[in-house]
Amino acid sequence: MPLYHKLGDFPQKRHTQFEKPNGGFYYEQLFGTEGFHGHSSLSYHVHRPTQVKEILNSYSVEPKIAIGKNIKSLLFKGFELKPENDFLDSRKAMLVNKDCIIGLAAPKESLRNYFYKNADADEMLFIHKGKGKLRTMLGNIPFEYGDYLIIPRGIIYQIDFETEENRLFYVESYSPFYTPKRYKNQSGQHLEHSPFCERDFILPNELETHDEKGDFLIKIKKEGMIHEVVYATHPFDVVGWDGYNFPYGFSIHNFEPITGRVHQPPPVHQTFETATFVVCSFCPRLYDYHPKAIPAPYNHSNIDSDEVLYYVDGDFMSRNNIEQGHITLHPKGIPHGPAPGAMERSIGHKETHELAVMVDTFRPLMVTEEAMGLDDGQYYKSWTE
């Protein structure tokens, strides 16, 4: 996150003594990326953050692949995914490659019985249904419908849901999430033509500081495994921190679409980027205003990327028979475009109210068994007249 933030108390100088009011010292931890080169934060803990009492079970959560080398356009009916009580159990990988995992989750209960840490991947959680609070070692973030939550790898967190019907679209990325470079200056500040700015970010607040000893279960995901690790102290024992590496939120409703006289290409909708894929937000917007404009997107070939669209809300002008929670996969190697009739019926329309999230990966995606359980079986034929 190229933005400085701070919470709580910390010494004026880094790597110096920070005494507790009643004697003793707080313990400093560098929470950094790319060794000592990337974005980092310095946090100060009541107890040593290194106290592991026990390692219990370890078990695989690697996705089971149904189609390893795919050429078929697919549609998955995401809302047919059955809700489950547990947060981690509810998370189902749909599409995967060496760079990311794209999945769905429908947790019914808050994550309170244990803590969770993804040691491999930064996480992007998109809140389709639900409301609550992301609770982390670096502070809490409220969330609601339409929010992206960006959680850097290594962050220990829990989630409180105020709702029972919760639907999440998520991406685990093995490279960090950033906002697009072309919307920022050399210092990282968002420029005037950016479709959002720093005011739109939802930053951590309400720092929880627990001075507790005991047995605290943390489930750590690493290399396709979940390791159940028992810490000797509460992981939310930070009294203060500052830096550039922390979780944050951003509402899709604060994305300001860029429009033009003729149809604009998908990069104008870009919201996040990594080294291996991009994330775009398709939001309500005015259509193109050239007198001969065709509002529907033009046919295009997927030569260099697989395209994933997660449909959130509204009327999806370019497709037929699309509903909330559907996911479409348009793989590299074959062209795709508007459904038959969509181009013609778009002419003359002035605006769209669709809401969707797109993930374009630079490497092909494999399809999991979980995804095939939601497959409609017919989508790849939907362009046939």
Helices and strands as residue ranges (DSSP letters): E 5-8, E 27-32, E 40-45, E 52-60, E 65-67, E 74-77, G 78-80, H 87-90, E 92-96, E 100-105, E 111-118, E 122-129, E 132-136, E 139-143, E 147-151, E 156-161, E 167-173, G 181-183, G 198-200, E 201-202, E 213-222, E 225-233, E 238-243, E 248-251, G 252-254, G 266-269, E 270-273, E 277-282, E 285-286, E 300-301, E 306-313, E 326-330, E 335-336, H 342-346, E 351-352, E 355-361, E 366-368, H 369-372, G 379-381
